[in-house]
Amino acid sequence: MSSIVLIVDDEPAGRHTLESILEGQDYQLVMAENGQEAIQKAKSILPDVILLDVMMPGMDGFEVCRHLRSDLSLQRCRLSSSLP
């Protein structure tokens, strides 16, 4: 069974770059364009890894991370983010 990776970035180029790097590997890739969508998808698919953009309009990556960390069903999920 392949690992589920949730890619969260408001910029299409950022999502496409990560998708290009990870495609062809044994991952199921799921995309989210904003923080609200990321939280909804994370709760429904329970990804193994979330690659999270920090600087997004509305709900930024830090707020998304706080929401996800407070959800017990997502405690096993690993979050990764980087600052420019």
C-alpha positions as CSV (number, residue, x, y, z in Angstrom):
1,M,0.0,0.0,0.0
2,S,1.4,3.4,-1.0
3,S,1.9,6.2,1.5
4,I,-0.5,9.2,1.2
5,V,1.2,12.6,0.8
6,L,-0.9,15.8,1.1
7,I,0.7,18.7,-0.6
8,V,-0.6,22.1,0.5
9,D,0.4,25.2,-1.4
10,D,-1.6,28.2,-2.6
11,E,0.7,28.6,-5.6
12,P,0.1,26.2,-8.5
13,A,3.8,26.2,-9.3
14,G,4.7,25.0,-5.8
15,R,2.2,22.2,-6.0
16,H,3.4,21.2,-9.5
17,T,7.1,21.2,-8.4
18,L,6.5,18.9,-5.5
19,E,4.2,16.7,-7.7
20,S,7.0,16.5,-10.3
21,I,9.5,15.4,-7.7
22,L,7.3,12.8,-6.1
23,E,5.4,11.4,-9.1
24,G,6.6,8.0,-10.2
25,Q,7.4,7.0,-6.6
26,D,5.1,4.8,-4.6
27,Y,3.1,7.7,-3.2
28,Q,-0.6,8.6,-3.5
29,L,-0.5,12.4,-4.0
30,V,-3.3,14.6,-2.8
31,M,-3.4,18.4,-3.4
32,A,-4.9,21.3,-1.4
33,E,-4.8,24.9,-2.4
34,N,-5.4,26.5,1.0
35,G,-5.5,25.9,4.7
36,Q,-9.2,25.1,5.0
37,E,-9.0,22.6,2.2
38,A,-5.9,21.1,3.8
39,I,-7.6,20.5,7.1
40,Q,-10.7,19.0,5.5
41,K,-8.7,16.7,3.3
42,A,-6.3,15.7,6.1
43,K,-9.3,14.7,8.3
44,S,-10.9,12.6,5.5
45,I,-7.8,10.9,4.0
46,L,-5.5,10.7,7.1
47,P,-2.3,11.2,5.1
48,D,1.1,9.8,6.2
49,V,2.9,13.0,5.4
50,I,1.8,16.6,4.8
51,L,4.1,19.0,2.9
52,L,2.8,22.4,4.0
53,D,3.5,25.9,2.6
54,V,3.9,28.4,5.4
55,M,3.0,31.6,3.6
56,M,-0.6,31.3,2.4
57,P,-3.4,33.9,2.3
58,G,-6.2,33.5,4.9
59,M,-5.1,30.6,7.1
60,D,-1.3,30.4,7.0
61,G,0.7,27.2,7.4
62,F,1.4,27.8,11.1
63,E,-2.4,28.0,11.8
64,V,-3.0,24.9,9.7
65,C,-0.4,23.1,11.7
66,R,-1.9,24.1,15.0
67,H,-5.3,22.8,13.8
68,L,-3.9,19.5,12.6
69,R,-1.8,18.9,15.7
70,S,-4.9,19.4,17.9
71,D,-6.8,16.6,16.1
72,L,-6.0,13.3,17.8
73,S,-6.8,11.3,14.6
74,L,-3.9,13.1,12.9
75,Q,-1.3,12.5,15.6
76,R,0.6,9.9,13.6
77,C,0.9,12.3,10.6
78,R,4.2,14.0,9.9
79,L,4.3,17.6,8.9
80,S,7.1,19.3,6.9
81,S,7.5,22.9,6.0
82,S,10.2,25.3,5.2
83,L,10.7,29.0,5.1
84,P,12.3,30.8,2.2
